[in-house]
Amino acid sequence: MHTPVSTYRLMGIGAVLLALAGCGSSSTGGDAGPTASPATARADRDNGPQCQGEDSTDGLHVLRGGGFKLPDDSGVQYTDGQVEGTTLTATLRDGARYEPGQQQWTVEPGSEVTVSNHAYTVRQICTYRVVLEPKTAADKTAFSLAPTSTEPTGSAADGSLCFTTNREVLKTAAEGFPGQGETLALLNNGGVQRFPNGLSITVSHVDTAAGTTGLNGVCAAIPVAAYEDVRSGQTVEFAGVMFKISALTEEAVKLTRVIK
């Protein structure tokens, strides 16, 4: 069993800030949105494919129920997922963290969106993430820049370690988890488990009768993931690394790292 450096209800299609620039069907924004955290949004997790579209090396991984902070201090959330026939769609919400009155939009793979005057293509929608690829070379470069420090502080200052496409940063984050095929145990004791890039993960609940659990991730003081009501065999992602829920007990949730 892997021990990290220190000591989710998703019934949904398995986090994003935007002003929609064309593709994807829109919904009204403003006060029509939910009054609770977007992490409570759900969709039928048993229907349709797990992913549609393709990942991108320049893509931003916005995780289910969480937000992704952008360089201009704006942000994006993946709040909900739906199946429309054989197509996965995602509800994206304005801002890196939930606030009342934010706008939201529904998009599908191939949609183009504009966030704070920066254009993105929705490359992939999964039950656990949405991948947004910046359209300009300058924006791609901005997300891939090396951080000034690789030492996390456990604060908002860790943004360059948490919201990045930099290969070395992602490699370091991945090395803080167990190896491929190995198991990570998250204790169901209310504690926080911390990882090298400043990510922290907590188990919000375990319901052994229903066979569900909740996992929450926070990085740079931003809720980056809220996987609600996930079950054994379902995929979750943290810091660019994918895991399968492999076991649930009253004491711990076990995740097995996906072999790529």
Backbone hydrogen bonds, N-H to C=O, Kabsch-Sander energy under -0.5 kcal/mol:
donor,donor_aa,acceptor,acceptor_aa,energy
2,H,183,T,-2.0
6,S,194,R,-1.3
10,L,213,T,-0.5
11,M,9,R,-0.9
13,I,81,G,-0.6
19,A,114,T,-3.0
21,A,112,E,-0.9
27,S,104,Q,-0.7
32,A,29,G,-1.4
33,G,30,G,-1.5
40,T,37,S,-2.2
41,A,38,P,-1.8
45,R,11,M,-1.3
45,R,43,A,-0.6
47,N,44,D,-0.7
52,Q,125,I,-2.2
54,E,123,R,-1.3
59,G,56,S,-1.6
60,L,132,L,-3.5
61,H,59,G,-0.5
62,V,60,L,-0.9
62,V,130,V,-2.9
63,L,61,H,-0.7
64,R,128,Y,-2.2
65,G,78,Y,-2.6
66,G,63,L,-2.2
67,G,223,P,-2.3
68,F,76,V,-2.7
70,L,74,S,-2.5
73,D,70,L,-2.2
76,V,68,F,-1.6
77,Q,93,R,-1.7
78,Y,63,L,-0.6
78,Y,66,G,-1.7
79,T,77,Q,-0.7
79,T,91,T,-2.0
80,D,91,T,-1.2
82,Q,89,T,-2.4
84,E,82,Q,-0.5
84,E,87,T,-3.2
85,G,83,V,-0.6
86,T,84,E,-0.6
87,T,84,E,-1.8
89,T,82,Q,-2.4
90,A,107,V,-2.5
91,T,80,D,-2.9
92,L,90,A,-0.6
92,L,105,W,-3.2
93,R,77,Q,-2.1
94,D,103,Q,-2.6
95,G,75,G,-1.6
102,Q,99,E,-1.2
105,W,92,L,-2.4
106,T,25,S,-1.3
107,V,90,A,-2.6
110,G,122,V,-3.5
111,S,108,E,-2.4
113,V,120,Y,-2.9
114,T,19,A,-2.5
115,V,118,H,-3.4
118,H,115,V,-1.8
120,Y,113,V,-3.3
121,T,133,E,-2.3
122,V,111,S,-3.3
123,R,121,T,-1.1
123,R,131,V,-2.1
124,Q,131,V,-1.3
125,I,52,Q,-2.5
126,C,129,R,-3.3
127,T,14,G,-0.7
127,T,50,Q,-1.9
130,V,62,V,-2.3
131,V,124,Q,-2.8
132,L,60,L,-2.0
132,L,130,V,-0.6
133,E,121,T,-2.8
135,K,119,A,-2.4
140,K,136,T,-2.0
141,T,137,A,-2.3
142,A,138,A,-2.1
143,F,139,D,-1.7
144,S,140,K,-0.9
144,S,141,T,-0.6
145,L,141,T,-0.6
145,L,142,A,-0.7
158,D,155,S,-1.9
159,G,156,A,-1.1
160,S,157,A,-0.5
161,L,158,D,-1.8
162,C,158,D,-1.4
163,F,159,G,-2.8
164,T,162,C,-0.6
165,T,143,F,-2.4
166,N,143,F,-0.7
170,L,166,N,-2.3
171,K,167,R,-2.3
172,T,168,E,-2.4
173,A,169,V,-2.3
174,A,170,L,-2.4
175,E,171,K,-2.1
176,G,172,T,-0.7
176,G,173,A,-1.0
177,F,174,A,-1.6
181,G,257,R,-2.1
182,E,179,G,-2.3
184,L,255,L,-3.3
185,A,2,H,-0.7
186,L,184,L,-0.6
186,L,253,V,-3.1
187,L,185,A,-0.6
188,N,251,E,-3.1
189,N,187,L,-1.3
193,Q,201,I,-2.3
194,R,6,S,-1.5
194,R,192,V,-0.5
195,F,199,L,-2.3
198,G,195,F,-2.2
200,S,218,V,-2.5
201,I,193,Q,-2.4
202,T,216,N,-2.3
204,S,202,T,-0.7
204,S,214,G,-2.1
205,H,214,G,-0.9
207,D,212,T,-3.1
208,T,206,V,-0.5
211,G,207,D,-1.8
212,T,207,D,-1.9
213,T,230,V,-1.7
214,G,8,Y,-0.8
214,G,205,H,-2.0
215,L,227,Y,-2.0
216,N,202,T,-2.6
217,G,225,A,-2.6
218,V,200,S,-2.4
219,C,222,I,-2.4
222,I,219,C,-1.8
224,V,217,G,-1.6
224,V,222,I,-0.9
225,A,217,G,-1.5
226,A,64,R,-2.7
227,Y,215,L,-2.5
228,E,9,R,-0.6
228,E,226,A,-0.8
229,D,9,R,-1.5
230,V,213,T,-2.2
233,G,245,I,-3.5
234,Q,231,R,-2.1
236,V,243,F,-2.3
238,F,241,V,-2.4
241,V,238,F,-2.3
243,F,236,V,-2.8
244,K,256,T,-2.5
245,I,234,Q,-2.6
246,S,244,K,-0.6
246,S,254,K,-2.9
247,A,254,K,-1.4
249,T,252,A,-2.3
253,V,186,L,-2.7
254,K,247,A,-2.8
255,L,184,L,-3.0
256,T,244,K,-2.7
257,R,182,E,-2.7
257,R,255,L,-0.6
258,V,242,M,-2.6
260,K,258,V,-0.6
